[in-house]
Amino acid sequence: MQKAFSSVGLHEWDLPVGYIPDMRVSGRLFLSESLSESLEDGAIRQLANVATLPGIIGHSFGMPDIHWGYGFPIGGVAAFSEEEGIISPGGVGFDINCGVRMIATPLKVSDLGSREDIIGRLYKNVPTGVGSKSALQLSGSALDDLLALGSKWAVTEGYGLADDCTRCEEGGYMKEAVPGNVSEKARKRGIPQCGTLGSGNHFLELQVVSEIQDQEAAKVFGVEEGNVCCMIHCGSRGLGHQVCTDHLKILEKATQKYGISLPDRQLSCAPLTSPEGEKYFGAMAAAANYAWANRQIITHQVRTLFESAFGVSYNEMPLIYDVAHNVAKWEMHTVDGSDKRVCVHRKGATRAFGPGRSELPEVFHKTGQPVIIPGSMGTASYLLAGTETAMEKTFGSTCHGAGRVSSRKEAKKAVRGAAVSAELKKQGIIVRAPSGDAIAEEAPEMYKSSDEVIRVVHEAGLSRIVARMMPLGVIKG
Amino acid sequence: MVNPMSIEELPHTADVRRRILADSREELFSLAAQAMFAVLYPGECDVRSEKIITIDAEEPEDLLWEYLSELLFVSEVESFVVCETVVRFTNSGLVATLRGEPFERERHEGGREVKGVSLSGLSIQTTGDMMSCEIIFDI
């Protein structure tokens, strides 16, 4: 582990105040020795930068999939006090509520028939990649409703099951959304894109539940060993990107107005109680709702296709859960022995609320919430459960994925997309993407080992392994 | 075509980072746009039509950021693949001519969406006759 850190527990490291000037709290990183070998200086610097922000409580946290981003590190978590804290788009990212959901099916691998065929049909039915448009024709007023109600809007419009919303973080929509705070530009970008996957690391993957480690929780969550499931990873598309862009400008001015000194312009921010901070929060929440609706529409496309392809009923494909990776939310947490309302920023991190939390639907009260962690292309993904330890240590947060270890430039140098596809095909995993580069950049060796990242969060107690899933086929944008 | 002497790929773990080197501010801005559109549309591009955009901003870095952000917006909502841009600076900012063609899936797919232009580390440097900047594109 790098010299600057000191060990404070199993896989738990402290970056002391003073590592850079003006740190208000220390950094707290969850990492194994082997994962520390790929820890970049840029990520450490960003972890420290976050610790300088006004009103930060506890620590600036880094999850084991931490890597160098902009503003916050990817895998960064920070909570801010209601009275003195700030909100920052740099702690949320351009892709507001980029997140992941998992849908169960009663199908076995043998029921799928040709994997090329079903992956090909998914690729045809779910719009992916640059320039793709949704078949959905949204009116301006429908977009307003969608921005206010997220998944709930989509389900009401017939794109889901009644129980889908209870199986989403926040019930599928943030009540604080203010559609009026979303600019005309963002709306123009959002109208043609609801129900599209996007590109980069976004994907739709068919998986098989290969191993159950916690039978009781698996039963509650609704997963069975040997069953096929579907994982969807995408976000708020151009609408969310534009909301971030719009408010970065506003919050840069606010940073000066409120006399906040920053080590990185991308951390521009405003007090949570300021008009600028409140305006961003309302717009961000609306964009988060767009992302939930987006994943809901794609879920509908998958269920409809599976109905016609395999004769399985729409109702037999329940949503296991849907989690947000990039978001800021008001949450109640115990701080110095008292309950406090704090604004938790998670950027490339997952909420992992433990048993008994009132925010969770009753079905998860004993288990804690489902936590869905995708692996890199071709490697295992995991279903875990939130824990008390996460509540105590990280404001109820855990990792969000495997975490990149190599740049896209290095990826394209090291591997060719066609070779990666061929190698995965040998393992029975079918990949469809619009270009070889899209596959090369997301090749498994460009990421940390998902098994190792999951081992760390499990052993550190930030979440508890329930099930492991192996990929069968994936479509990428 | 991208001139490798003027647009350099720099390592960045999560996103796309480029260093732009140019001998004028006009060229710097044009090359920055070229670097961004090479990520979005890496294939062929034929100039068939033009669009004009106007950006107002005081600081040079703000102007560059606003310009690139506006290009992303225009390209996406108007399904317009930008082959090249010609920039003219004005008292209040700039006027840019975007030369390109309508997006066609068969010809233009395969790139990576740029979610946004980061403000992290965005600064324009002048060394002798040359200008340079580093930009992180979130993808």
HADDOCK unambig.tbl for C-alpha pairs under 7 A between the chains (distance, minus, plus):
assign (segid A and resid 67 and name CA) (segid B and resid 13 and name CA) 6.91 0.50 0.50
assign (segid A and resid 68 and name CA) (segid B and resid 13 and name CA) 5.99 0.50 0.50
assign (segid A and resid 68 and name CA) (segid B and resid 14 and name CA) 6.50 0.50 0.50
assign (segid A and resid 69 and name CA) (segid B and resid 14 and name CA) 5.91 0.50 0.50
assign (segid A and resid 70 and name CA) (segid B and resid 118 and name CA) 6.93 0.50 0.50
assign (segid A and resid 70 and name CA) (segid B and resid 120 and name CA) 5.91 0.50 0.50
assign (segid A and resid 71 and name CA) (segid B and resid 120 and name CA) 6.67 0.50 0.50
assign (segid A and resid 94 and name CA) (segid B and resid 115 and name CA) 6.06 0.50 0.50
assign (segid A and resid 94 and name CA) (segid B and resid 116 and name CA) 6.19 0.50 0.50
assign (segid A and resid 95 and name CA) (segid B and resid 115 and name CA) 6.86 0.50 0.50
assign (segid A and resid 130 and name CA) (segid B and resid 109 and name CA) 6.12 0.50 0.50
assign (segid A and resid 130 and name CA) (segid B and resid 111 and name CA) 6.35 0.50 0.50
assign (segid A and resid 130 and name CA) (segid B and resid 112 and name CA) 6.33 0.50 0.50
assign (segid A and resid 130 and name CA) (segid B and resid 113 and name CA) 5.61 0.50 0.50
assign (segid A and resid 131 and name CA) (segid B and resid 79 and name CA) 6.88 0.50 0.50
assign (segid A and resid 188 and name CA) (segid B and resid 77 and name CA) 6.60 0.50 0.50
assign (segid A and resid 189 and name CA) (segid B and resid 77 and name CA) 5.84 0.50 0.50
assign (segid A and resid 199 and name CA) (segid B and resid 112 and name CA) 5.80 0.50 0.50
assign (segid A and resid 199 and name CA) (segid B and resid 113 and name CA) 5.97 0.50 0.50
assign (segid A and resid 200 and name CA) (segid B and resid 112 and name CA) 5.87 0.50 0.50
assign (segid A and resid 200 and name CA) (segid B and resid 113 and name CA) 6.98 0.50 0.50
assign (segid A and resid 200 and name CA) (segid B and resid 139 and name CA) 6.01 0.50 0.50
assign (segid A and resid 241 and name CA) (segid B and resid 115 and name CA) 5.53 0.50 0.50
assign (segid A and resid 241 and name CA) (segid B and resid 116 and name CA) 6.27 0.50 0.50
assign (segid A and resid 245 and name CA) (segid B and resid 116 and name CA) 6.92 0.50 0.50
assign (segid A and resid 264 and name CA) (segid B and resid 120 and name CA) 5.89 0.50 0.50
assign (segid A and resid 265 and name CA) (segid B and resid 119 and name CA) 5.66 0.50 0.50
assign (segid A and resid 265 and name CA) (segid B and resid 120 and name CA) 5.69 0.50 0.50
assign (segid A and resid 266 and name CA) (segid B and resid 118 and name CA) 6.56 0.50 0.50
assign (segid A and resid 266 and name CA) (segid B and resid 119 and name CA) 4.98 0.50 0.50
assign (segid A and resid 266 and name CA) (segid B and resid 120 and name CA) 5.09 0.50 0.50
assign (segid A and resid 404 and name CA) (segid B and resid 13 and name CA) 6.32 0.50 0.50
assign (segid A and resid 404 and name CA) (segid B and resid 14 and name CA) 6.46 0.50 0.50
assign (segid A and resid 405 and name CA) (segid B and resid 13 and name CA) 6.42 0.50 0.50
assign (segid A and resid 406 and name CA) (segid B and resid 13 and name CA) 5.55 0.50 0.50
assign (segid A and resid 407 and name CA) (segid B and resid 11 and name CA) 5.87 0.50 0.50
assign (segid A and resid 407 and name CA) (segid B and resid 12 and name CA) 5.32 0.50 0.50
assign (segid A and resid 407 and name CA) (segid B and resid 13 and name CA) 4.17 0.50 0.50
assign (segid A and resid 407 and name CA) (segid B and resid 14 and name CA) 6.41 0.50 0.50
assign (segid A and resid 409 and name CA) (segid B and resid 11 and name CA) 6.62 0.50 0.50
assign (segid A and resid 434 and name CA) (segid B and resid 109 and name CA) 6.43 0.50 0.50
assign (segid A and resid 434 and name CA) (segid B and resid 110 and name CA) 4.73 0.50 0.50
assign (segid A and resid 435 and name CA) (segid B and resid 110 and name CA) 4.70 0.50 0.50
